[in-house]
Amino acid sequence: MVDILCSEGGRRQKKTKFTQKQGQYLAFIHQYTKVHGVPPAEHEMQRHFDVSPPSVHHMVINLEKKRLIERTPGMARTIRVLVPARDLPQ
């Protein structure tokens, strides 16, 4: 687990924890969005990580449940990473 201490408006918030694999997904989503101007689709994450479609979908659902990302249901390419870029793995 990676512990990240997030702050908002100078106030300390609770630590956000994510696994190494979750961190890899977060970093990929962030970098892909930065390079392409839009977030990746699940099939692009599947290809990048060489995993099955259900594996990617399960990861996205878990990241959303942990409030590490947010997305708009029913709309493609709306994933937004909520972890500050400086706290993502390189």
N, C-alpha and C positions, 0 to 999 in steps of 0.2 A: 504494500500500500504506500502511496505517496500522500503525505499530509501537506495541504496547502492552506495557509492562513490568509483568507480574503479580507479585505477591508473596504468599507463603503463610506464615503464622506468622512474619513478620518476615524471612524468607529471600527473596532475589531468585530469581525463576524466569526461564526463557528468555522472550524476547519472542514475543508472539503477533501474527501479522500477518494482516490481512484487508483485502480491497479495499474501495473505497467502496461498491460494490453489496452486498457481503457485510455491511458495516456497516449498510446500510439494512435488510436483512432481519433482522439481529440486533436492531436498535432496534425494528422493527415487532413482532417476536415478544415482546420484553420489554414494550413498551407495551400490546400487545393483552392479554397475560397479566395485567398490572397492572389494566387497566380491566375485563376480563370475568371474571377469576378462573380462567380456563383458557387454555391456549395455543391459538393459532389452528390450524385444520385447513389442509391444503395448499390447498384450494379457496378459502379466505379470503385466503391470501397471493396466489394467482393473481388474484383479483378486485382486490385492493389494488394490485398491481404491474402489472396488465394484461398478463400473460404467459401462456404456454401451461402446461398441467399438467406436461408433461415438464420445462419450464424450472424450475418450482418444485421438483419432485422432485429434479432434478439439483443445485440449490442446497442443498437440505436435506442431501443425501448428502455434498456437499463440505464443508459446515459441520460435519457430524458427523466426517468424516475428519480435519479440521483441529482437532478437539476444541474447537470454539467452541460447540457445542451437544451435548446428549446426548438420547437418546430411548429409549423401550422398544419394541423391535420387536414388531409385531403388535397394539399398543395405540394407539388414537387419542388425539390431543391430549396427548402426553407430552413434547413438546419442552421442554427447559430450557436457557436461555442460560447458558453457563459464563463468559462475559466479565463482569467487574464493570460494573454499570450506569453508573458514572462514566466508564467508558472507551468507552461507546457514543456514536455520533453523535446530535446533538440533532435 
